[in-house]
């Protein structure tokens, strides 16, 4: 039986990334899968096929969307129709997104033994930052806090986004510094 599939696109601040949104969940809610290159995509048949498009540089799945990052030379208006058609056909045929689940949850894990400042940082990220980042086709998670420096992991459209530094410094860093005097700096880890 063929599944009814609707795919639409949403732009985000990264000009090289585009969010392709489906009318159903692709992966479990609040779980993300980030493939920065073709070799890392071995556990995802869909990501492997997407890397078959010569302009695809990164693939990110979460909830009901896939964020695709393209190379610098390809124009989105040249490839959106073919990409939407590919995704629609792939999903109509009920092909799998994942071969095996090796998920990274985007929900923040709160540990009882976390210092109070870390608990507050995680709460602020979950409450004020994560929803906005996810709406742009990305994900953000707490990595560490040491001597006033908060390290965050950026995924999806946030990876390599020209405005991610501005968002990190002007948005997230200002919020955390204003709310928590212990925070002196916010940096991206592994970008």
C-alpha positions as CSV (number, residue, x, y, z in Angstrom):
1,X,0.0,0.0,0.0
2,X,1.3,3.4,-0.9
3,X,1.6,5.9,1.9
4,X,0.4,9.5,1.3
5,X,3.4,11.7,1.5
6,X,3.7,15.5,1.5
7,X,7.1,17.1,1.6
8,X,7.6,20.9,2.0
9,X,10.7,22.9,2.6
10,X,11.6,25.5,5.2
11,X,14.6,27.8,5.0
12,X,16.9,28.4,7.9
13,X,19.7,30.8,8.7
14,X,22.3,28.6,7.0
15,X,22.1,29.3,3.3
16,X,23.6,25.9,2.5
17,X,21.1,23.9,4.5
18,X,17.4,23.3,3.8
19,X,14.8,21.6,6.0
20,X,12.6,19.1,4.2
21,X,9.5,18.4,6.3
22,X,7.3,15.4,6.0
23,X,3.7,14.9,7.1
24,X,4.7,12.1,9.4
25,X,7.5,11.2,11.9
26,X,10.7,10.0,10.3
27,X,12.4,9.1,13.6
28,X,11.3,8.9,17.3
29,X,10.5,12.3,18.7
30,X,13.4,14.3,20.1
31,X,16.0,11.8,18.8
32,X,18.4,13.0,16.2
33,X,20.7,11.4,13.7
34,X,23.6,13.5,12.3
35,X,25.7,12.3,9.3
36,X,28.5,14.8,8.6
37,X,29.7,12.7,5.6
38,X,28.9,9.5,3.6
39,X,31.1,7.1,5.6
40,X,29.3,8.0,8.8
41,X,25.9,7.2,7.2
42,X,26.3,3.4,7.1
43,X,23.4,2.9,9.5
44,X,20.9,4.9,7.4
45,X,19.8,3.7,4.0
46,X,18.1,7.1,3.3
47,X,21.3,9.1,4.3
48,X,23.4,6.8,2.1
49,X,21.1,7.5,-0.9
50,X,21.1,11.2,-0.2
51,X,24.9,11.2,-0.3
52,X,24.5,9.8,-3.8
53,X,23.5,13.3,-4.9
54,X,26.9,14.9,-5.6
55,X,26.0,18.2,-3.9
56,X,25.0,16.7,-0.6
57,X,27.5,17.4,2.2
58,X,25.6,16.6,5.4
59,X,22.3,14.9,6.4
60,X,20.5,15.4,9.7
61,X,17.2,13.6,10.8
62,X,15.0,14.6,13.6
63,X,11.3,14.3,14.3
64,X,9.5,14.8,11.0
65,X,12.3,16.5,9.0
66,X,15.6,15.9,7.2
67,X,18.0,18.8,7.0
68,X,20.3,18.6,4.0
69,X,23.4,20.7,3.7
70,X,24.7,21.2,0.2
71,X,28.0,22.3,-1.3
72,X,28.7,26.0,-1.9
73,X,28.3,25.9,-5.7
74,X,24.9,24.3,-6.0
75,X,21.8,26.6,-6.0
76,X,18.8,25.4,-4.0
77,X,16.4,26.5,-6.7
78,X,18.1,24.1,-9.1
79,X,17.8,21.0,-6.9
80,X,14.7,21.4,-4.7
81,X,12.2,19.9,-7.2
82,X,14.4,16.8,-7.7
83,X,15.1,16.4,-4.0
84,X,11.4,16.7,-3.0
85,X,10.5,14.2,-5.7
86,X,13.2,11.8,-4.5
87,X,12.1,12.0,-0.8
88,X,8.4,11.7,-1.7
89,X,9.0,8.5,-3.8
90,X,11.4,7.1,-1.1
91,X,8.8,7.5,1.6
92,X,5.9,6.4,-0.5
93,X,7.7,3.1,-1.0
94,X,8.0,2.8,2.8
95,X,11.8,2.5,2.5
96,X,13.6,2.7,5.9
97,X,15.2,5.8,7.2
98,X,17.5,3.8,9.5
99,X,18.9,0.3,9.4
100,X,19.7,0.2,13.1
101,X,19.0,2.8,15.7
102,X,22.0,4.5,17.1
103,X,20.3,7.6,18.3
104,X,21.4,10.7,20.1
105,X,18.5,12.2,22.1
106,X,18.2,15.9,22.0
107,X,16.4,16.0,25.3
108,X,18.8,17.1,27.9
109,X,19.8,14.5,30.4
110,X,19.6,15.9,33.9
111,X,21.8,14.2,36.4
112,X,21.3,14.4,40.2
113,X,25.0,14.8,40.7
114,X,25.3,17.8,38.3
115,X,26.4,21.0,40.0
116,X,23.6,23.5,40.4
117,X,25.0,25.8,37.8
118,X,25.0,23.0,35.2
119,X,21.4,22.1,36.0
120,X,20.5,25.8,35.5
121,X,22.4,25.9,32.2
122,X,20.6,22.8,30.9
123,X,17.2,24.1,31.9
124,X,17.8,27.4,30.1
125,X,19.0,25.6,27.0
126,X,15.9,23.4,27.0
127,X,13.5,26.1,27.8
128,X,14.7,29.0,25.6
129,X,17.2,27.8,23.0
130,X,16.5,24.3,21.9
131,X,13.0,25.0,20.4
132,X,14.3,27.8,18.3
133,X,17.2,25.9,17.0
134,X,15.0,22.9,16.2
135,X,12.6,25.1,14.2
136,X,15.6,26.1,12.1
137,X,16.4,22.4,11.3
138,X,19.2,21.9,13.8
139,X,19.9,20.7,17.3
140,X,21.9,21.9,20.2
141,X,23.0,20.0,23.3
142,X,25.0,20.7,26.4
143,X,28.5,19.3,26.3
144,X,30.3,20.6,29.3
145,X,30.9,23.5,31.8
146,X,34.4,24.3,33.1
147,X,35.7,27.4,34.7
148,X,33.0,29.7,33.3
149,X,33.0,28.3,29.8
150,X,29.9,26.5,28.5
151,X,30.6,24.1,25.6
152,X,27.7,23.2,23.3
153,X,27.3,20.7,20.5
154,X,25.7,22.0,17.3
155,X,24.1,19.7,14.7
156,X,22.1,19.8,11.5
157,X,21.7,23.2,9.9
158,X,23.7,24.7,12.8
159,X,26.9,22.9,11.7
160,X,28.8,25.3,9.5
161,X,26.2,27.9,9.5
162,X,27.6,31.4,9.0
163,X,25.2,32.9,11.6
164,X,25.8,30.2,14.2
165,X,28.6,32.2,15.7
166,X,26.4,35.2,16.0
167,X,23.6,33.1,17.5
168,X,26.0,31.5,19.9
169,X,27.6,34.7,21.1
170,X,24.9,37.4,20.7
171,X,22.0,35.1,21.6
172,X,22.9,32.1,23.8
173,X,26.0,33.6,25.5
174,X,24.2,36.8,26.4
175,X,21.2,34.8,27.8
176,X,23.3,32.5,29.9
177,X,25.6,35.4,31.2
178,X,22.6,37.5,32.0
179,X,20.8,34.7,33.9
180,X,23.9,33.0,35.5
181,X,26.9,35.1,36.6
182,X,29.1,32.0,36.7
183,X,29.0,31.8,32.9
184,X,31.7,33.8,31.2
185,X,31.7,32.4,27.7
186,X,29.8,30.0,25.4
187,X,31.7,28.1,22.6
188,X,30.7,25.4,20.1
189,X,32.3,22.0,20.6
190,X,33.3,19.9,17.6
191,X,32.1,22.2,14.8
